[in-house]
Amino acid sequence: MTVVNTEMSGGPRERVRRAYARIEEVDRPEAWILLRPLDDALADAAKVEARLEAGETLPLAGTVFAIKDNIDVAGMPTTAACPAYGYRAERTATAVRRLLDAGAVLLGKTNLDQFATGLVGTRSPHGAVRNAWHEELISGGSSSGSAVVVALDIADFALGTDTAGSGRVPAALNGIVGVKATLGVVPVDGVVPACPSYDCVTAFAPTIAAAATVVRTMAGVSAADPASRAWPSTVRLSAPPVSRIAVPREAELAPLSEQARARFLATVARLRERGAEIAELDVRPLLDVAKLLYDGALVAERYAAFGEFVEQHPTAVDPSVATIALGAKGVDGAALVHDQQRLRRVRGQTRTTLTDFDALLLPTAPTHPSIDAVRADPLGLNSFLGTYTNFVNLLDMAAVAVPAGSADGGLFGVSVIVRDFDDQVALDIASRLVEPELVGDVPVLPTPGVELAVFGAHMSGEPLNPQLVGLGARYVGPCATAPRYRMYALPTSPPKPGVVRVGEGEGVALTGELWLLPPAGLGTFLAELPAPMTLGKVQLGDGSWVVGFGCADIAGEDISHHGGWRSYLAHGRG
């Protein structure tokens, strides 16, 4: 996320004033369920400024955000777009608390498909949320208001939730970025459940970097959410330079119109032009299992979440939402277990199928219907919109949705879908799909990683660099040691240097590269390291210490005067 320069922008309070001026300008009241008074937001911004003056580091200072009104903030009502259901929250959801702690200022709570049940943005007593750019078209749901306030440049980012695609479909239909992390990476305590086993908190933002920064800030295990998960030590921190991408066969693109198909194929071509290897994959098993969410026994989770309330308040609930929830009441336990086991089998098969791929590229939504069309066919069109999204949470996958142009009078987008915990891979591949202004400075999402300094054959383009890439390492940038080292050309195959630390005044500064390695990757790397190479602490020119290469047995020509391995290869070798 591009951190706001508070001096140039006038500071957090000025950012708040601009947001409220924009709210007046665009006049989209249906996007909001609760808009905080300007004075309250300004008071929070003043506190952020005081924290900055006190020397705190606040990565989100100078930003404003909104949250979907199925997420709790202490002292504020949570309604899930059903006023009769509303309650005043006693505590703030962990995900929101982490954003506030990072310096972001909350503007308010946004409209949604009631009980987060829908992909259309029309199932709310507060009115259908109009699309940000085409008012006659839907905004997409259920996180409709959150997507629209980002697209209209009111909020710097917004939170949605995603069970069937609600953090991705609204992104596609409003031309912004939506990031849906692996299940459990972002805690869901303080979120009104829709399908408790598959709910996620998601981020909308104008750029990939901004959305990723929000997810990174929210991520981490929470004692309040027993299903929250930490990043594994083997997590990949980068997509390979040459990524292998699966795309659906022509038959699985049949739901798309001619224009939408052309847009999707153009996106595939862009990936290929940027170095990806593309191969077709039969995705029918994924699209078929997606039907379990609404048409199978898994829909029982909807009844478990809010079905009893619907029974007790039949007139307070949107008819489509009520139909879905009450229709799930009759699901018996045996049917539910049967579908859960089927899901488990498909999940394992999917892992195997995708072993040879880094990601799967799919359309996000097959069409962009009008509000009138959805009102005429509320269940059919809603189901159709989830064609390419419903399976992702069921199969414990992550996704990044990005814009991909327009089609048929509306907007079109694509999603990069990956296995669980390959979230960073999805971000990197998505960054290759869009123009630079939609990317930004993308942070490393999984934490922590181990910094490793390399000085020879493991640097970019050198013979042993694939060892790092294969472990999921990420290039950070060039580095240089403190002037306390000497370099020797070792008589090895392939050729590599040995770096040793020497006394004060006896060494030189050596150039190299800094990489970020998964924690488990460092252990693998060390175990496979041949003699006489060693790993230990290396001092950089700025005085910091990182893990780096050393040498246990000095041999070969002293090439220190070249200042680095690349210079030696270019000018001194032979």
C-alpha positions, 0 to 999 in steps of 0.5 A, spaced: 500 500 500 502 506 498 503 510 505 500 517 505 504 522 505 501 526 511 505 532 510 503 533 503 496 530 504 495 535 510 494 529 515 489 524 517 484 530 518 484 532 511 484 525 508 477 525 512 474 531 510 476 529 503 472 523 504 466 526 506 466 531 501 466 526 496 460 522 499 456 528 498 459 529 491 457 522 489 450 522 492 450 514 493 446 513 500 444 506 499 452 504 499 451 506 507 448 503 513 451 507 518 455 513 516 459 516 522 458 523 524 464 527 521 466 530 528 467 523 530 471 521 524 475 527 525 476 526 532 479 519 531 484 522 525 486 527 531 488 521 535 492 518 529 496 525 528 498 525 536 500 518 535 505 520 529 507 526 533 509 521 539 513 517 534 509 511 533 510 508 526 503 507 523 503 504 516 496 506 515 496 513 517 492 517 513 488 512 510 480 512 511 476 505 510 469 502 511 467 495 513 461 491 511 455 491 516 456 484 518 463 486 522 463 488 529 465 495 532 465 496 539 459 501 540 456 500 533 450 497 531 451 490 527 445 489 522 447 484 517 442 489 513 436 486 517 434 492 522 430 487 526 436 482 527 441 488 529 445 489 536 450 493 539 457 490 538 461 489 545 467 488 542 471 490 535 472 484 530 480 482 531 481 484 523 478 491 524 482 492 531 488 491 527 487 496 522 485 501 527 491 500 531 495 501 524 492 508 524 486 507 519 480 511 520 473 508 520 468 512 516 462 507 517 459 501 515 456 499 508 450 496 505 450 488 503 446 483 501 442 481 507 446 476 512 451 476 506 447 471 502 447 473 495 452 475 489 448 481 487 447 487 491 440 488 491 437 484 497 437 489 502 432 493 505 436 499 504 435 499 497 439 496 491 447 498 491 448 501 484 454 500 480 459 505 481 460 506 473 453 504 470 447 506 475 443 501 472 447 495 473 448 491 479 454 492 484 455 485 485 454 482 492 454 481 498 459 486 499 456 491 495 457 497 499 464 496 500 466 495 493 462 501 491 465 506 496 472 504 494 471 504 486 468 511 487 474 514 491 471 515 498 475 510 502 482 508 501 480 501 502 474 497 505 472 490 508 468 485 505 466 478 507 467 472 502 463 465 502 461 464 495 465 470 492 462 476 495 470 479 496 471 478 488 465 479 484 463 486 487 471 487 485 470 485 478 463 489 477 466 495 479 473 495 476 477 494 483 482 489 486 479 484 491 483 479 495 481 473 499 486 470 503 486 462 505 481 460 510 483 462 517 489 467 515 484 473 517 480 472 523 473 472 523 471 473 530 466 479 530 463 477 523 456 475 523 456 468 520 453 466 513 457 459 512 461 458 518 466 453 515 467 457 509 467 465 511 473 470 510 474 477 511 476 480 505 479 487 502 477 491 496 482 497 494 484 500 488 491 497 487 494 490 489 499 493 493 493 496 497 489 490 498 495 486 500 497 491 505 490 491 508 490 483 508 497 483 511 495 488 517 489 483 519 492 477 518 495 472 524 492 468 529 487 470 534 485 467 540 478 469 539 477 465 533 479 458 534 479 457 526 484 462 525 491 459 522 498 462 522 503 461 515 506 455 515 514 455 515 514 452 508 510 458 505 512 460 498 514 468 498 514 469 491 511 466 484 516 463 480 519 468 474 516 463 469 509 461 472 505 455 470 498 457 469 492 453 468 486 455 464 479 452 463 478 449 456 473 452 451 467 448 454 468 451 461 468 458 458 461 457 455 457 461 460 461 467 457 458 471 452 463 472 445 465 479 448 467 476 455 470 470 452 474 475 448 476 479 454 478 473 458 483 470 452 486 477 451 488 476 459 491 469 458 495 472 452 497 478 456 500 472 461 503 468 456 507 475 453 509 476 460 513 469 460 507 465 463 507 457 461 499 456 459 496 450 459 488 448 459 485 444 465 479 440 465 475 445 471 469 441 471 470 438 477 471 444 481 465 448 477 461 441 479 463 441 487 461 449 487 454 447 486 454 444 493 454 450 497 447 452 495 444 446 491 447 441 496 447 439 503 452 444 505 447 449 505 445 447 512 450 452 514 446 457 512 440 455 516 445 454 522 447 461 522 441 465 521 435 460 520 432 460 526 431 468 526 428 467 519 423 463 522 421 468 528 421 474 523 419 472 516 417 479 514 423 482 516 427 478 511 428 478 504 424 473 500 430 470 496 434 470 503 429 467 507 428 461 501 435 459 501 435 459 509 429 455 510 430 451 504 436 448 508 432 446 514 430 439 512 437 437 510 439 431 514 445 429 518 447 423 513 446 428 507 451 433 510 456 428 512 456 425 505 457 432 501 462 433 506 466 427 504 465 428 497 468 435 498 474 432 502 475 427 496 475 433 491 479 437 495 485 432 495 484 431 487 484 438 486 491 438 490 494 433 485 491 436 479 494 443 480 501 440 483 504 442 476 501 449 476 502 455 480 495 458 479 489 457 476 486 463 472 478 464 471 473 469 469 471 472 476 463 473 474 460 470 467 456 476 466 454 483 469 446 484 469 442 490 470 438 491 477 432 490 473 434 483 470 436 480 477 429 483 480 426 479 475 430 472 476 433 473 483 435 466 484 437 464 477 442 470 476 445 470 483 447 462 482 449 464 475 454 469 478 457 464 482 459 459 477 467 461 477 467 463 485 463 458 489 468 452 489 474 457 492 472 457 499 470 450 499 476 447 497 480 451 501 483 456 496 485 463 495 484 468 490 486 475 487 480 478 483 483 484 478 479 488 473 480 486 466 476 491 462 469 491 459 464 487 456 457 487 454 456 494 457 458 492 463 465 490 467 469 484 467 474 481 471 479 475 472 481 471 478 488 468 480 486 462 484 491 458 488 492 452 493 492 454 500 497 459 503 500 460 496 497 467 497 503 471 495 504 467 489 497 469 487 498 476 488 505 476 484 501 473 478 495 478 478 501 483 478 503 481 471 496 481 469 494 489 470 497 496 468 503 498 473 498 503 476 494 498 479 499 494 482 504 499 486 509 496 491 506 489 493 508 487 500 510 480 502 504 477 505 506 471 509 510 473 515 516 472 517 521 470 512 528 469 513 533 474 510 539 471 506 545 474 503 548 471 497 554 473 493 555 468 487 552 462 484 545 463 487 544 470 485 539 472 479 541 469 473 547 465 476 547 457 475 544 455 482 539 461 483 533 456 481 535 452 488 532 459 491 527 460 487 524 452 488 524 454 495 519 459 494 524 465 496 523 472 494 528 477 491 529 483 495 534 487 492 542 488 491 546 489 498 553 490 500 557 488 506 561 492 511 568 493 509 570 487 513 570 481 508 574 478 502 572 473 496 576 467 493 574 464 487 573 457 489 575 451 484 568 448 484 563 446 479 559 450 478 564 456 480 562 460 486 566 464 491 568 463 498 567 469 502 570 470 509 570 475 514 577 479 516 580 484 521 579 491 521 582 494 515 583 488 512 577 487 508 573 490 502 565 491 501 562 486 497 556 486 493 551 481 493 543 480 493 538 480 499 533 474 498 527 473 503 527 465 504 521 461 507 523 459 514 523 451 513 527 453 506 533 456 510 533 449 513 533 445 507 538 450 504 543 449 509 542 441 509 543 441 502 549 446 502 556 442 500 563 443 503 566 448 504 560 453 504 557 455 510 551 459 513 552 464 518 551 471 520 554 477 515 554 484 516 551 489 511 554 496 510 548 499 514 551 495 520 545 490 520 546 482 520 543 477 516 544 470 514 549 469 509 554 465 505 561 464 508 567 459 507 570 454 512 576 452 507 579 458 504 582 456 497 583 459 490 585 466 487 583 472 492 578 476 487 576 481 493 579 487 489 573 486 484 568 488 489 563 482 487 562 476 483 559 479 477 565 484 477 570 478 477 566 474 472 565 480 467 572 483 468 577 478 472 575 471 470 581 468 466 
